[in-house]
Amino acid sequence: MKKTFKIAITGPESTGKSELANLLAKHYETIYTPEYAREYLQEKGEDSYEKTDLKIIAEEQIRRQNIDVKKAQKHYIADTEMLVFKVWHEVKYAESPNWIKEMIAKQDFDLYLLCNIDIPWENDPLREHPHKRKFLFDKYKATFQEFNLSYQIISGSGKLRLQNAINIIDEFYLSK
C-alpha cells in the first residue's frame, strides 16, 4: 500500500490557491485543509493583526493539517503551507523568525504546487499587495531554492489550470 501523497498549494495572493485546492480535492475524492489565515483574519479584523498572530495562525494551520492528513487516503491537499508564512513575515515585518524556518524544515509534502500570477487579481479586503505580484512570485521561487524544495509552477486559468495541476500530480504520484 502506498503512503498518502501530500500536496501543498502555495503562492502569492489572488492566484487561485483555495479554488485549486478545493477542485483537486473533489477530483481525487479526498479532503483538503483550507487556509486558516482567512478564517482567523475575518474573525479578528483584517487590519488588526500583529506579528504574534502569524505564529498563532501557522500553528493552527499545522494542527488542522495533521488532523486532516490522517483522514486522507491516496492523496491529501493543503491549501497553504509554511513558506507562505515566511514570505508573509518577510514582506510585512522585514524579518524571518526561526520558528518559521523550523516549521518549514518539519514539513513533509511530496509535491509543492506554486500558483502562477497569470490570472487576474481579485480584490479582497484580506489581500494586501496587488502591485507586488511579480515580486512575491519571485520571492516564493527564491524561498523554494533556499530550502532546497522542488516545486512545479501551475499556470493557466479555469479548467486548464486545474488540468495542468492534475497532470503534474498524476505524473509525480505514479513515479513514486
C-alpha positions in Angstrom: 0.0 0.0 0.0 1.3 3.4 -1.0 1.5 6.2 1.6 -0.7 9.2 1.4 0.7 11.5 -1.3 0.8 15.0 0.3 0.4 18.1 -2.0 0.8 21.7 -0.9 -0.8 24.5 -2.8 1.2 27.7 -2.4 1.9 31.1 -3.9 1.1 34.8 -3.8 -2.2 36.3 -3.0 -5.0 36.0 -5.6 -3.5 33.2 -7.6 -6.4 30.7 -7.1 -4.9 28.6 -4.4 -8.1 27.9 -2.5 -10.1 27.2 -5.6 -7.5 24.9 -6.9 -7.2 23.0 -3.6 -10.9 22.6 -3.5 -11.2 21.4 -7.1 -8.2 19.0 -6.7 -9.8 17.5 -3.5 -13.0 16.9 -5.5 -11.1 15.4 -8.4 -9.1 13.0 -6.2 -12.1 12.4 -3.9 -10.2 13.4 -0.8 -10.2 16.1 1.8 -8.1 19.2 2.0 -7.2 21.6 4.7 -8.5 25.1 3.9 -6.3 28.2 4.6 -6.9 29.0 8.3 -5.5 32.6 8.0 -8.6 33.7 6.2 -10.9 32.4 8.9 -8.7 33.9 11.6 -8.4 37.4 10.0 -12.1 37.5 9.2 -12.9 37.0 12.9 -10.2 39.3 14.2 -10.5 42.0 11.5 -8.2 42.2 8.5 -6.3 45.3 9.6 -5.8 44.4 13.3 -3.3 41.6 13.2 0.3 41.7 14.5 3.4 39.6 14.3 2.4 37.4 17.1 -0.8 36.5 15.2 1.2 34.9 12.4 2.6 32.3 14.7 -0.9 31.6 16.1 -2.2 31.2 12.6 0.7 29.0 11.5 0.4 26.7 14.5 -3.3 26.2 14.0 -2.8 25.6 10.2 -0.4 22.8 11.1 -2.7 21.4 13.8 -5.5 21.2 11.3 -3.3 19.7 8.6 -2.1 17.0 11.0 -5.7 16.0 11.7 -6.8 16.1 8.1 -3.9 14.1 6.6 -4.8 11.2 8.8 -8.2 11.1 7.3 -6.9 11.1 3.7 -6.4 8.0 1.6 -4.2 8.2 -1.5 -4.0 12.0 -1.8 -4.0 14.9 0.6 -4.2 18.6 -0.3 -3.2 21.5 1.8 -4.4 25.0 0.8 -1.2 26.8 2.0 1.8 25.8 4.0 4.7 27.4 5.9 6.5 29.0 3.0 3.5 31.4 2.9 4.3 32.4 6.4 7.9 33.0 5.7 7.2 35.3 2.7 4.3 37.0 4.6 6.5 37.7 7.6 9.4 39.0 5.5 7.3 41.3 3.4 5.2 42.6 6.3 7.8 42.7 9.0 11.2 42.5 7.2 12.3 39.5 9.2 12.2 35.8 9.1 12.0 34.3 12.6 13.5 30.9 13.5 10.1 29.4 14.3 9.1 29.7 10.7 12.3 28.1 9.5 11.8 25.2 12.0 8.2 24.7 10.8 9.3 24.6 7.1 12.0 22.1 8.0 9.3 19.8 9.5 7.0 19.9 6.5 6.9 16.7 4.6 5.0 17.4 1.5 5.7 15.2 -1.5 4.8 17.9 -4.0 4.6 21.7 -3.9 2.4 23.5 -6.5 3.3 27.1 -6.9 0.4 29.0 -8.4 1.5 31.4 -11.1 0.4 35.1 -11.2 -1.1 34.6 -14.7 -4.7 35.0 -13.6 -6.3 38.4 -12.9 -6.1 39.9 -9.4 -9.3 39.7 -7.5 -9.8 42.4 -4.9 -10.4 41.2 -1.3 -10.1 43.1 1.9 -7.7 40.5 3.3 -5.3 40.9 0.4 -2.5 43.4 0.8 -0.3 43.6 -2.3 -2.0 43.9 -5.7 1.1 45.6 -7.2 3.7 43.2 -5.9 2.6 40.0 -7.6 5.8 39.5 -9.6 8.0 40.4 -6.6 6.1 37.9 -4.4 6.1 35.2 -7.0 9.9 35.6 -7.4 10.2 35.6 -3.6 8.4 32.2 -3.4 10.8 30.8 -6.0 13.8 32.0 -4.1 12.4 30.6 -0.9 12.0 27.2 -2.5 15.6 27.4 -3.5 16.7 28.5 -0.1 15.2 25.4 1.5 16.1 23.1 -1.5 12.5 22.1 -2.1 11.3 21.1 -5.5 8.1 22.6 -6.9 6.1 22.8 -10.0 4.5 26.0 -11.3 0.8 25.8 -12.1 -0.3 28.1 -14.9 -3.4 28.6 -17.0 -6.9 29.8 -16.0 -10.0 27.9 -15.2 -10.2 24.3 -16.3 -6.8 24.5 -17.9 -5.1 25.4 -14.6 -6.9 22.5 -12.9 -5.9 20.1 -15.7 -2.3 21.3 -15.5 -2.2 20.6 -11.8 -3.8 17.1 -12.2 -1.3 16.2 -14.9 1.6 17.2 -12.7 0.2 15.4 -9.6 -0.5 12.2 -11.6 3.0 12.2 -13.1 4.6 12.6 -9.7 2.3 10.2 -7.9 2.8 7.4 -10.5 6.6 7.9 -10.4 6.7 7.3 -6.6 
